[in-house]
Amino acid sequence: MRVHISMRVAIACGVVGLAAVVGCGSKARQSDAGVIPDGASMDVAPMDMASPTDMASPMDMASPMDMASPMDMASPVDMASPMDTAVDGPAPITGRRSFLVTSTLTPQSDPSNRGTVSLPATHTFTMVLDADKRIAILGSSVGQGVGVFEPTATGGGGSQTASFGLGSSSVSYQTMNVTIASSGALTGTAQGRGNAAPPSDTTGPATVVLSMALAGVPDVQPPGFESAVFSGSPVDPFTSLALIATEPLPPDTRLALVDLRGERIELAPPSTQLTAAFSFIPTQARMWRYDDQYSLLLDGVVDFAGNARPPGGTPPAFATTTAPALVAEDGFESATGAALAGAQVLSGSGAPTIAGARSLYIPSLPQANPPGRNETTQLALRIAVAPTDTVVRFEYRIVNPSTAGSGGSADPYFLLGSEGGQVTNATLLANSGTTTTATIAQMQVSLGPVMTAEFPLPTGAASAGQLVLVRKARACCGNLPVPPVPGVIIDDLRTE
């Protein structure tokens, strides 16, 4: 390539790259071929125009320090420092806090609502927020639940699975969001559903979408305990015991009952209650003693907020009923009245006794219309047990066996136990033979064949020297019609 040079050398001297090639001064320049006067032309080699040193030196044009140095263009200190570009917000709350909360219920319009749910305007419960474990615990004597809690700087929120029974209806909580003021007060909102019991036409429960306004104060109340046995009336020793806490308690909480003999009965939460304790049951299934009283010991019991029952006062307690009749192993022949052990004494001319002059008769229960039937004790007696005995036996005939169920919810059952010992239950075999007709109390009945019942003695009965035998008709069946319960004639009761 040929290039014409028409600039003066003085101008070229001002350019560092060219000065290195042509030099500076007023003399004519000389190439390998000789002197080249001013204004002449010359051939320029690649080194003259595109020397890496003059035009593409990494130091001059693409130095990492000049164009892409991390220190110049992408320094974390210069461009992405949290101190320069972002300011951290307040940290989420920590620790555990307990509140007594009042929830105001407001039905919401929703296409999935079905029917009318009668609900109170408000209900109360205790709320425990554990920000460190990310859980929220809700509970009262009528319901409870544990959900997820995500803390924020001023409170938090999350999903819930708590449900509360409010009369014939219930309320479930699905989500909530709360704020905790500097004073310690809590405010917030929640969403859930109200549910009514299924109507008698079995079309399904009525439901309504709810919003809840929450208002709470720090929990300063000690825990309490409720149970059906604390009603004041004597309790059947076969009664199952469940104590319900008025608020959630730490899962390692333990309670105890003590009777008039000084015997201590330990109570613990069910094994499924791992996050909080809401109820307590005896650690071992047992039968209570007759003519006794059991008082609840609350020393050392504290809630999540550290509240404890103040010393003094009368603890919750319950008493048990008197012992039932002790019968001889003589086939009820020594019975002198018209009734024994809650059953009728069947005797007289034409009476369908099984053996001898007397048998015990438990009448049938007729069909019941809604609202159902409570549990009924039809027979309760005691019988002596020898140390070597292992079973209890008796002969029986089903009365009106066509009404007998086959494991249904209305079928009667027997309870066997000894005071302070184990409780077992058993049922009679259904009628499996030809029936005959008879008359009992001027009423015609149908009788099944004579059969033999044999039940193993529960643990503790032989050492106690007595067996308690009880027959019960189950509670049944909500708002649905209750089927009839068959009667039974019993004779020749003995232990062997």
Kinemage of the C-alpha trace (Angstrom):
@kinemage 1
@onewidth
@group {chain A} dominant
@subgroup {mainchain}
@vectorlist {calphas} color= white
{ca met a 1} P 0.000 0.000 0.000
{ca arg a 2} L 1.237 3.483 -0.826
{ca val a 3} L 0.702 6.400 1.515
{ca his a 4} L 1.420 10.076 0.804
{ca ile a 5} L 2.993 11.996 3.660
{ca ser a 6} L 2.115 15.709 3.464
{ca met a 7} L 2.355 16.645 7.179
{ca arg a 8} L 5.329 18.399 8.644
{ca val a 9} L 7.707 16.453 10.829
{ca ala a 10} L 6.957 18.842 13.700
{ca ile a 11} L 3.353 17.651 13.704
{ca ala a 12} L 4.471 13.997 13.547
{ca cys a 13} L 6.659 14.593 16.596
{ca gly a 14} L 3.541 15.306 18.590
{ca val a 15} L 2.334 11.707 18.057
{ca val a 16} L 4.220 9.265 20.213
{ca gly a 17} L 3.641 6.296 17.912
{ca leu a 18} L 4.973 8.075 14.798
{ca ala a 19} L 7.822 9.783 16.578
{ca ala a 20} L 9.311 6.430 17.351
{ca val a 21} L 9.467 5.706 13.596
{ca val a 22} L 10.361 8.999 11.955
{ca gly a 23} L 12.300 10.783 14.686
{ca cys a 24} L 12.262 14.552 15.425
{ca gly a 25} L 14.270 17.427 13.905
{ca ser a 26} L 14.599 19.523 10.691
{ca lys a 27} L 16.811 17.161 8.746
{ca ala a 28} L 15.590 15.076 5.897
{ca arg a 29} L 14.706 11.509 6.872
{ca gln a 30} L 16.596 8.514 5.539
{ca ser a 31} L 15.350 5.085 4.832
{ca asp a 32} L 17.300 1.991 3.912
{ca ala a 33} L 17.275 3.201 0.276
{ca gly a 34} L 18.570 6.689 0.934
{ca val a 35} L 17.413 10.136 1.877
{ca ile a 36} L 13.797 11.031 1.415
{ca pro a 37} L 13.134 14.726 1.087
{ca asp a 38} L 10.142 16.480 2.637
{ca gly a 39} L 6.997 16.146 0.610
{ca ala a 40} L 8.119 12.910 -0.975
{ca ser a 41} L 6.344 9.618 -0.671
{ca met a 42} L 7.456 6.370 0.989
{ca asp a 43} L 6.419 2.769 1.454
{ca val a 44} L 5.246 2.133 5.026
{ca ala a 45} L 5.759 -1.370 6.440
{ca pro a 46} L 3.188 -3.038 8.681
{ca met a 47} L 5.348 -2.179 11.639
{ca asp a 48} L 4.852 1.467 10.784
{ca met a 49} L 1.017 1.360 10.861
{ca ala a 50} L -0.038 -1.542 13.029
{ca ser a 51} L 2.703 -2.196 15.491
{ca pro a 52} L 1.300 -3.983 18.482
{ca thr a 53} L 3.446 -1.754 20.570
{ca asp a 54} L 2.042 1.445 19.041
{ca met a 55} L -1.637 0.663 18.378
{ca ala a 56} L -2.792 -2.458 20.186
{ca ser a 57} L -0.661 -2.618 23.272
{ca pro a 58} L -2.569 -4.357 26.022
{ca met a 59} L -1.284 -1.711 28.331
{ca asp a 60} L -2.666 1.098 26.127
{ca met a 61} L -6.017 -0.227 24.912
{ca ala a 62} L -7.224 -3.363 26.717
{ca ser a 63} L -5.507 -3.382 30.021
{ca pro a 64} L -7.602 -5.291 32.550
{ca met a 65} L -6.650 -2.624 35.038
{ca asp a 66} L -7.970 0.133 32.708
{ca met a 67} L -11.146 -1.407 31.290
{ca ala a 68} L -12.294 -4.477 33.185
{ca ser a 69} L -10.494 -4.459 36.446
{ca pro a 70} L -12.677 -5.827 39.201
{ca met a 71} L -11.334 -3.046 41.357
{ca asp a 72} L -12.467 -0.405 38.835
{ca met a 73} L -15.749 -1.699 37.489
{ca ala a 74} L -17.226 -4.471 39.650
{ca ser a 75} L -15.726 -4.116 43.070
{ca pro a 76} L -18.144 -5.402 45.686
{ca val a 77} L -17.018 -2.558 47.867
{ca asp a 78} L -17.737 0.055 45.177
{ca met a 79} L -20.840 -1.304 43.473
{ca ala a 80} L -22.645 -3.923 45.632
{ca ser a 81} L -21.890 -3.060 49.215
{ca pro a 82} L -24.978 -3.565 51.419
{ca met a 83} L -23.962 -0.409 53.195
{ca asp a 84} L -24.113 1.554 49.905
{ca thr a 85} L -27.158 0.064 48.120
{ca ala a 86} L -29.485 -1.573 50.734
{ca val a 87} L -30.459 -1.090 54.339
{ca asp a 88} L -31.434 -4.155 56.414
{ca gly a 89} L -34.957 -4.046 57.940
{ca pro a 90} L -35.839 -4.885 61.555
{ca ala a 91} L -35.233 -8.498 62.536
{ca pro a 92} L -38.233 -10.836 63.040
{ca ile a 93} L -39.501 -11.334 66.573
{ca thr a 94} L -38.004 -14.203 68.560
{ca gly a 95} L -38.957 -16.247 71.582
{ca arg a 96} L -42.331 -17.500 72.788
{ca arg a 97} L -45.384 -15.399 73.733
{ca ser a 98} L -48.823 -16.364 75.062
{ca phe a 99} L -52.068 -14.430 74.641
{ca leu a 100} L -55.677 -14.733 75.743
{ca val a 101} L -57.501 -14.032 72.470
{ca thr a 102} L -61.087 -13.059 71.717
{ca ser a 103} L -62.177 -13.912 68.183
{ca thr a 104} L -65.117 -12.069 66.591
{ca leu a 105} L -66.788 -14.173 63.885
{ca thr a 106} L -68.205 -12.638 60.692
{ca pro a 107} L -69.808 -14.810 57.956
{ca gln a 108} L -68.670 -14.018 54.419
{ca ser a 109} L -70.466 -14.389 51.108
{ca asp a 110} L -69.200 -17.441 49.247
{ca pro a 111} L -70.757 -19.634 46.505
{ca ser a 112} L -69.796 -22.804 48.410
{ca asn a 113} L -71.800 -21.856 51.517
{ca arg a 114} L -74.508 -24.408 52.322
{ca gly a 115} L -77.286 -23.837 54.796
{ca thr a 116} L -77.346 -21.720 57.925
{ca val a 117} L -74.802 -22.149 60.707
{ca ser a 118} L -75.807 -20.788 64.107
{ca leu a 119} L -72.645 -19.417 65.709
{ca pro a 120} L -71.905 -17.183 68.693
{ca ala a 121} L -70.615 -13.699 67.958
{ca thr a 122} L -67.315 -14.372 69.755
{ca his a 123} L -65.324 -17.083 71.454
{ca thr a 124} L -62.030 -17.087 73.368
{ca phe a 125} L -58.917 -19.241 73.393
{ca thr a 126} L -55.245 -19.110 74.310
{ca met a 127} L -52.720 -18.515 71.522
{ca val a 128} L -49.058 -19.451 71.971
{ca leu a 129} L -46.695 -18.048 69.324
{ca asp a 130} L -43.271 -19.700 69.229
{ca ala a 131} L -41.210 -17.674 66.752
{ca asp a 132} L -38.099 -19.811 67.226
{ca lys a 133} L -39.892 -23.084 66.407
{ca arg a 134} L -42.163 -21.439 63.781
{ca ile a 135} L -45.393 -22.778 65.313
{ca ala a 136} L -48.649 -21.301 66.593
{ca ile a 137} L -50.663 -23.252 69.172
{ca leu a 138} L -54.350 -22.474 69.751
{ca gly a 139} L -56.423 -24.103 72.456
{ca ser a 140} L -59.258 -23.968 74.974
{ca ser a 141} L -61.443 -26.520 76.727
{ca val a 142} L -63.599 -26.853 73.567
{ca gly a 143} L -60.925 -27.221 70.873
{ca gln a 144} L -57.329 -26.878 69.809
{ca gly a 145} L -54.857 -27.025 66.962
{ca val a 146} L -51.265 -26.419 65.890
{ca gly a 147} L -50.215 -24.499 62.773
{ca val a 148} L -47.295 -22.881 60.970
{ca phe a 149} L -46.167 -19.451 62.184
{ca glu a 150} L -43.788 -17.261 60.163
{ca pro a 151} L -42.559 -14.358 62.342
{ca thr a 152} L -42.067 -10.796 61.128
{ca ala a 153} L -40.688 -7.734 62.879
{ca thr a 154} L -44.135 -6.822 64.200
{ca gly a 155} L -45.871 -10.199 64.500
{ca gly a 156} L -46.382 -12.855 61.863
{ca gly a 157} L -48.827 -15.225 60.241
{ca gly a 158} L -49.329 -18.628 58.737
{ca ser a 159} L -51.671 -21.558 58.235
{ca gln a 160} L -53.809 -23.143 60.938
{ca thr a 161} L -55.599 -26.422 61.622
{ca ala a 162} L -57.367 -25.428 64.855
{ca ser a 163} L -61.018 -26.343 65.403
{ca phe a 164} L -63.389 -25.430 68.253
{ca gly a 165} L -66.766 -26.920 69.149
{ca leu a 166} L -69.289 -24.175 69.909
{ca gly a 167} L -72.514 -25.868 70.951
{ca ser a 168} L -74.073 -27.709 68.023
{ca ser a 169} L -71.653 -26.022 65.596
{ca ser a 170} L -67.910 -25.692 65.212
{ca val a 171} L -65.376 -23.180 63.923
{ca ser a 172} L -62.174 -24.054 62.092
{ca tyr a 173} L -59.219 -21.719 61.508
{ca gln a 174} L -57.262 -21.978 58.256
{ca thr a 175} L -55.019 -18.877 58.090
{ca met a 176} L -54.184 -15.961 60.352
{ca asn a 177} L -52.051 -12.833 60.506
{ca val a 178} L -51.272 -10.960 63.728
{ca thr a 179} L -49.487 -7.838 64.949
{ca ile a 180} L -47.982 -7.445 68.420
{ca ala a 181} L -47.848 -3.907 69.792
{ca ser a 182} L -45.076 -2.588 72.035
{ca ser a 183} L -47.588 -2.730 74.901
{ca gly a 184} L -47.880 -6.489 74.425
{ca ala a 185} L -51.415 -6.414 72.989
{ca leu a 186} L -52.211 -8.543 69.944
{ca thr a 187} L -54.451 -7.693 66.997
{ca gly a 188} L -55.034 -9.543 63.775
{ca thr a 189} L -57.300 -11.317 61.351
{ca ala a 190} L -58.024 -14.931 60.459
{ca gln a 191} L -60.015 -16.886 57.908
{ca gly a 192} L -61.841 -20.177 58.308
{ca arg a 193} L -65.211 -21.900 58.251
{ca gly a 194} L -68.222 -22.458 60.449
{ca asn a 195} L -69.836 -25.894 60.407
{ca ala a 196} L -73.175 -27.158 61.690
{ca ala a 197} L -73.991 -30.739 62.669
{ca pro a 198} L -75.525 -32.864 59.894
{ca pro a 199} L -79.312 -32.551 59.831
{ca ser a 200} L -81.539 -35.599 60.219
{ca asp a 201} L -82.052 -35.810 56.452
{ca thr a 202} L -78.317 -36.649 56.102
{ca thr a 203} L -77.739 -34.141 53.295
{ca gly a 204} L -74.461 -33.176 54.912
{ca pro a 205} L -73.302 -30.455 57.258
{ca ala a 206} L -74.058 -26.795 56.667
{ca thr a 207} L -70.964 -24.617 56.199
{ca val a 208} L -70.183 -20.932 55.955
{ca val a 209} L -66.984 -19.027 55.178
{ca leu a 210} L -65.839 -16.880 58.109
{ca ser a 211} L -63.496 -13.997 58.716
{ca met a 212} L -62.293 -13.451 62.268
{ca ala a 213} L -61.053 -10.312 64.011
{ca leu a 214} L -58.526 -11.212 66.733
{ca ala a 215} L -57.829 -9.168 69.859
{ca gly a 216} L -55.531 -10.517 72.564
{ca val a 217} L -53.793 -9.605 75.798
{ca pro a 218} L -50.810 -11.306 77.454
{ca asp a 219} L -51.827 -14.519 79.210
{ca val a 220} L -51.614 -14.148 82.993
{ca gln a 221} L -54.184 -16.815 83.947
{ca pro a 222} L -53.123 -20.139 85.488
{ca pro a 223} L -54.238 -23.306 83.703
{ca gly a 224} L -57.443 -25.080 84.651
{ca phe a 225} L -58.940 -28.496 83.924
{ca glu a 226} L -62.429 -29.610 83.002
{ca ser a 227} L -64.063 -33.041 82.861
{ca ala a 228} L -67.514 -34.592 82.954
{ca val a 229} L -66.504 -36.323 86.204
{ca phe a 230} L -66.338 -32.945 87.954
{ca ser a 231} L -70.116 -32.473 87.671
{ca gly a 232} L -70.667 -33.185 91.368
{ca ser a 233} L -72.624 -36.408 90.858
{ca pro a 234} L -71.054 -39.750 91.897
{ca val a 235} L -69.222 -41.425 89.042
{ca asp a 236} L -69.541 -45.010 87.826
{ca pro a 237} L -66.127 -46.630 88.518
{ca phe a 238} L -66.080 -47.911 84.936
{ca thr a 239} L -66.217 -44.342 83.621
{ca ser a 240} L -63.344 -43.420 81.316
{ca leu a 241} L -61.498 -40.338 82.486
{ca ala a 242} L -60.256 -37.518 80.266
{ca leu a 243} L -59.216 -34.164 81.703
{ca ile a 244} L -59.320 -31.242 79.265
{ca ala a 245} L -56.946 -28.329 79.846
{ca thr a 246} L -58.419 -24.841 79.542
{ca glu a 247} L -55.337 -23.820 77.530
{ca pro a 248} L -52.404 -25.494 75.744
{ca leu a 249} L -49.713 -26.769 78.109
{ca pro a 250} L -46.099 -27.879 77.546
{ca pro a 251} L -46.046 -31.464 76.217
{ca asp a 252} L -44.026 -32.729 79.202
{ca thr a 253} L -46.776 -31.693 81.665
{ca arg a 254} L -47.910 -34.482 83.984
{ca leu a 255} L -50.866 -34.589 86.390
{ca ala a 256} L -51.887 -36.934 89.193
{ca leu a 257} L -54.965 -37.948 91.147
{ca val a 258} L -54.882 -39.138 94.748
{ca asp a 259} L -57.685 -41.101 96.440
{ca leu a 260} L -58.746 -41.346 100.089
{ca arg a 261} L -56.337 -44.247 100.618
{ca gly a 262} L -53.393 -42.117 99.437
{ca glu a 263} L -53.014 -44.090 96.213
{ca arg a 264} L -51.653 -41.972 93.381
{ca ile a 265} L -52.862 -42.315 89.781
{ca glu a 266} L -50.626 -40.745 87.121
{ca leu a 267} L -52.139 -38.835 84.176
{ca ala a 268} L -50.332 -37.934 80.943
{ca pro a 269} L -51.176 -36.474 77.507
{ca pro a 270} L -52.041 -39.001 74.775
{ca ser a 271} L -49.002 -40.092 72.781
{ca thr a 272} L -50.234 -38.143 69.737
{ca gln a 273} L -49.905 -34.768 71.504
{ca leu a 274} L -46.233 -34.016 70.845
{ca thr a 275} L -46.229 -30.223 70.424
{ca ala a 276} L -48.579 -29.281 73.266
{ca ala a 277} L -50.736 -31.061 75.836
{ca phe a 278} L -54.473 -30.417 75.506
{ca ser a 279} L -55.895 -33.390 77.457
{ca phe a 280} L -54.788 -35.993 79.990
{ca ile a 281} L -55.733 -39.639 80.572
{ca pro a 282} L -54.580 -42.291 83.075
{ca thr a 283} L -51.289 -43.856 82.057
{ca gln a 284} L -52.909 -47.269 82.667
{ca ala a 285} L -56.530 -48.217 82.000
{ca arg a 286} L -58.161 -49.015 85.320
{ca met a 287} L -61.391 -49.271 87.214
{ca trp a 288} L -61.957 -46.708 89.976
{ca arg a 289} L -62.760 -47.870 93.509
{ca tyr a 290} L -66.312 -47.729 94.827
{ca asp a 291} L -67.149 -45.244 97.596
{ca asp a 292} L -63.926 -43.306 97.010
{ca gln a 293} L -62.909 -39.757 96.146
{ca tyr a 294} L -60.168 -38.668 93.738
{ca ser a 295} L -58.569 -35.220 93.966
{ca leu a 296} L -56.440 -33.627 91.259
{ca leu a 297} L -52.918 -32.600 92.271
{ca leu a 298} L -51.732 -29.447 90.512
{ca asp a 299} L -48.464 -28.639 92.283
{ca gly a 300} L -45.788 -27.617 89.798
{ca val a 301} L -48.163 -27.398 86.807
{ca val a 302} L -47.417 -24.282 84.720
{ca asp a 303} L -48.542 -23.082 81.295
{ca phe a 304} L -46.404 -21.837 78.396
{ca ala a 305} L -46.307 -18.355 79.957
{ca gly a 306} L -45.116 -19.708 83.318
{ca asn a 307} L -48.450 -19.159 85.089
{ca ala a 308} L -49.111 -21.596 87.950
{ca arg a 309} L -52.124 -22.303 90.138
{ca pro a 310} L -51.849 -20.250 93.352
{ca pro a 311} L -51.400 -22.275 96.556
{ca gly a 312} L -54.452 -23.176 98.605
{ca gly a 313} L -58.027 -23.586 97.484
{ca thr a 314} L -60.021 -26.739 96.838
{ca pro a 315} L -58.665 -28.852 93.969
{ca pro a 316} L -61.014 -30.413 91.397
{ca ala a 317} L -62.272 -33.787 92.618
{ca phe a 318} L -64.864 -36.476 91.943
{ca ala a 319} L -66.489 -39.228 93.995
{ca thr a 320} L -67.550 -42.699 92.909
{ca thr a 321} L -70.815 -44.575 93.440
{ca thr a 322} L -71.454 -47.229 96.070
{ca ala a 323} L -70.671 -50.841 95.268
{ca pro a 324} L -73.352 -52.947 93.520
{ca ala a 325} L -74.895 -56.098 94.975
{ca leu a 326} L -72.670 -59.069 95.746
{ca val a 327} L -74.471 -62.134 94.408
{ca ala a 328} L -74.005 -65.758 95.329
{ca glu a 329} L -73.182 -68.490 92.848
{ca asp a 330} L -76.603 -70.075 93.234
{ca gly a 331} L -78.275 -69.146 89.984
{ca phe a 332} L -80.030 -66.160 91.638
{ca glu a 333} L -82.141 -68.557 93.717
{ca ser a 334} L -81.481 -66.511 96.873
{ca ala a 335} L -82.902 -63.313 95.348
{ca thr a 336} L -85.850 -62.099 97.448
{ca gly a 337} L -87.161 -59.061 95.602
{ca ala a 338} L -88.546 -58.222 92.179
{ca ala a 339} L -85.245 -56.671 91.069
{ca leu a 340} L -81.552 -57.440 91.528
{ca ala a 341} L -78.460 -55.635 90.280
{ca gly a 342} L -80.593 -53.327 88.111
{ca ala a 343} L -82.357 -56.187 86.319
{ca gln a 344} L -85.700 -57.880 86.872
{ca val a 345} L -85.974 -61.156 88.767
{ca leu a 346} L -87.837 -63.529 86.490
{ca ser a 347} L -89.921 -66.037 88.501
{ca gly a 348} L -93.388 -67.431 88.959
{ca ser a 349} L -95.644 -69.815 87.142
{ca gly a 350} L -94.998 -69.854 83.416
{ca ala a 351} L -91.929 -67.621 83.621
{ca pro a 352} L -89.323 -68.695 81.040
{ca thr a 353} L -86.488 -69.219 83.537
{ca ile a 354} L -83.414 -71.036 82.289
{ca ala a 355} L -82.836 -73.165 85.402
{ca gly a 356} L -84.481 -73.367 88.824
{ca ala a 357} L -87.147 -70.974 90.035
{ca arg a 358} L -85.417 -67.702 89.218
{ca ser a 359} L -83.401 -66.051 86.456
{ca leu a 360} L -82.360 -62.435 85.808
{ca tyr a 361} L -84.120 -60.652 82.975
{ca ile a 362} L -82.831 -57.535 81.159
{ca pro a 363} L -85.709 -56.177 79.013
{ca ser a 364} L -85.329 -55.092 75.396
{ca leu a 365} L -85.012 -51.409 74.566
{ca pro a 366} L -87.376 -50.195 71.837
{ca gln a 367} L -86.369 -48.237 68.786
{ca ala a 368} L -85.728 -44.588 69.608
{ca asn a 369} L -86.271 -41.594 67.369
{ca pro a 370} L -83.844 -38.652 67.275
{ca pro a 371} L -82.016 -37.228 69.147
{ca gly a 372} L -80.762 -40.692 70.069
{ca arg a 373} L -80.062 -42.514 73.330
{ca asn a 374} L -77.544 -41.975 76.127
{ca glu a 375} L -75.467 -44.872 77.431
{ca thr a 376} L -77.529 -46.997 79.853
{ca thr a 377} L -76.372 -49.399 82.563
{ca gln a 378} L -78.715 -52.416 82.467
{ca leu a 379} L -76.921 -54.688 84.948
{ca ala a 380} L -74.248 -54.177 87.648
{ca leu a 381} L -73.192 -56.817 90.173
{ca arg a 382} L -70.229 -58.318 92.003
{ca ile a 383} L -69.312 -61.972 92.372
{ca ala a 384} L -66.605 -63.640 94.476
{ca val a 385} L -63.492 -64.952 92.719
{ca ala a 386} L -61.159 -67.677 93.993
{ca pro a 387} L -57.388 -67.290 93.510
{ca thr a 388} L -57.356 -70.111 90.954
{ca asp a 389} L -60.341 -68.899 88.894
{ca thr a 390} L -59.644 -67.810 85.303
{ca val a 391} L -63.081 -67.336 83.666
{ca val a 392} L -66.621 -66.245 84.390
{ca arg a 393} L -69.512 -68.215 82.846
{ca phe a 394} L -73.301 -67.966 82.644
{ca glu a 395} L -76.171 -69.354 80.585
{ca tyr a 396} L -78.312 -66.957 78.563
{ca arg a 397} L -81.191 -66.658 76.099
{ca ile a 398} L -81.577 -63.663 73.761
{ca val a 399} L -85.015 -62.019 74.027
{ca asn a 400} L -86.448 -60.794 70.733
{ca pro a 401} L -83.305 -61.868 68.865
{ca ser a 402} L -84.619 -60.489 65.570
{ca thr a 403} L -83.717 -57.070 66.946
{ca ala a 404} L -80.169 -58.140 67.788
{ca gly a 405} L -77.447 -56.373 65.902
{ca ser a 406} L -74.192 -57.784 64.616
{ca gly a 407} L -71.506 -55.510 65.917
{ca gly a 408} L -73.512 -52.349 65.257
{ca ser a 409} L -73.285 -49.116 67.210
{ca ala a 410} L -76.386 -49.937 69.287
{ca asp a 411} L -75.344 -53.441 70.387
{ca pro a 412} L -75.061 -53.916 74.175
{ca tyr a 413} L -71.779 -55.039 75.754
{ca phe a 414} L -70.342 -56.256 79.074
{ca leu a 415} L -67.603 -54.656 81.169
{ca leu a 416} L -65.521 -56.768 83.551
{ca gly a 417} L -63.147 -55.402 86.164
{ca ser a 418} L -61.941 -55.252 89.732
{ca glu a 419} L -61.432 -52.179 91.893
{ca gly a 420} L -58.127 -50.566 91.006
{ca gly a 421} L -57.499 -53.233 88.364
{ca gln a 422} L -57.769 -53.802 84.643
{ca val a 423} L -61.015 -53.367 82.674
{ca thr a 424} L -62.022 -55.588 79.750
{ca asn a 425} L -65.155 -55.751 77.625
{ca ala a 426} L -67.026 -58.508 75.849
{ca thr a 427} L -70.200 -59.148 73.851
{ca leu a 428} L -72.582 -62.071 73.608
{ca leu a 429} L -72.784 -64.240 70.541
{ca ala a 430} L -75.855 -63.462 68.452
{ca asn a 431} L -78.734 -65.939 68.315
{ca ser a 432} L -77.917 -68.867 66.058
{ca gly a 433} L -80.826 -71.296 66.538
{ca thr a 434} L -84.564 -71.747 66.425
{ca thr a 435} L -86.647 -69.299 68.449
{ca thr a 436} L -89.668 -69.989 70.624
{ca thr a 437} L -92.416 -67.728 71.943
{ca ala a 438} L -93.037 -66.932 75.596
{ca thr a 439} L -94.831 -64.404 77.781
{ca ile a 440} L -92.975 -62.047 80.126
{ca ala a 441} L -94.950 -59.458 82.118
{ca gln a 442} L -98.015 -60.122 79.955
{ca met a 443} L -96.051 -59.378 76.788
{ca gln a 444} L -95.323 -61.950 74.106
{ca val a 445} L -91.630 -62.242 73.280
{ca ser a 446} L -89.404 -64.390 71.101
{ca leu a 447} L -86.625 -66.381 72.801
{ca gly a 448} L -83.460 -67.755 71.304
{ca pro a 449} L -81.902 -71.063 72.371
{ca val a 450} L -80.011 -71.434 75.661
{ca met a 451} L -76.330 -70.591 75.111
{ca thr a 452} L -73.234 -70.321 77.325
{ca ala a 453} L -71.107 -67.186 77.704
{ca glu a 454} L -67.494 -67.504 78.830
{ca phe a 455} L -65.288 -64.440 79.430
{ca pro a 456} L -61.662 -64.463 80.668
{ca leu a 457} L -61.169 -62.739 84.022
{ca pro a 458} L -59.339 -59.410 83.744
{ca thr a 459} L -55.933 -59.013 85.351
{ca gly a 460} L -56.251 -58.282 89.057
{ca ala a 461} L -59.656 -59.870 89.613
{ca ala a 462} L -58.329 -63.105 91.157
{ca ser a 463} L -56.014 -61.262 93.546
{ca ala a 464} L -58.787 -58.803 94.468
{ca gly a 465} L -61.146 -61.681 95.228
{ca gln a 466} L -64.058 -60.077 93.371
{ca leu a 467} L -65.273 -59.501 89.846
{ca val a 468} L -67.550 -56.663 88.841
{ca leu a 469} L -69.818 -57.460 85.885
{ca val a 470} L -71.749 -54.686 84.118
{ca arg a 471} L -73.928 -54.710 80.987
{ca lys a 472} L -74.399 -51.431 79.128
{ca ala a 473} L -76.423 -50.288 76.140
{ca arg a 474} L -74.322 -47.919 74.074
{ca ala a 475} L -75.057 -44.296 73.427
{ca cys a 476} L -76.467 -43.985 69.939
{ca cys a 477} L -76.949 -42.503 67.276
{ca gly a 478} L -76.777 -38.709 67.075
{ca asn a 479} L -79.649 -37.180 65.122
{ca leu a 480} L -80.523 -40.490 63.459
{ca pro a 481} L -83.096 -43.091 64.561
{ca val a 482} L -81.740 -45.580 67.102
{ca pro a 483} L -82.317 -49.306 66.414
{ca pro a 484} L -83.862 -51.449 69.177
{ca val a 485} L -81.652 -53.310 71.666
{ca pro a 486} L -82.395 -57.021 72.354
{ca gly a 487} L -83.086 -58.245 75.884
{ca val a 488} L -81.431 -61.198 77.612
{ca ile a 489} L -82.226 -63.778 80.328
{ca ile a 490} L -79.221 -64.790 82.484
{ca asp a 491} L -78.799 -67.741 84.866
{ca asp a 492} L -76.200 -69.894 86.636
{ca leu a 493} L -73.585 -67.119 86.960
{ca arg a 494} L -70.258 -68.468 88.327
{ca thr a 495} L -66.478 -68.116 88.201
{ca glu a 496} L -64.224 -71.093 87.567
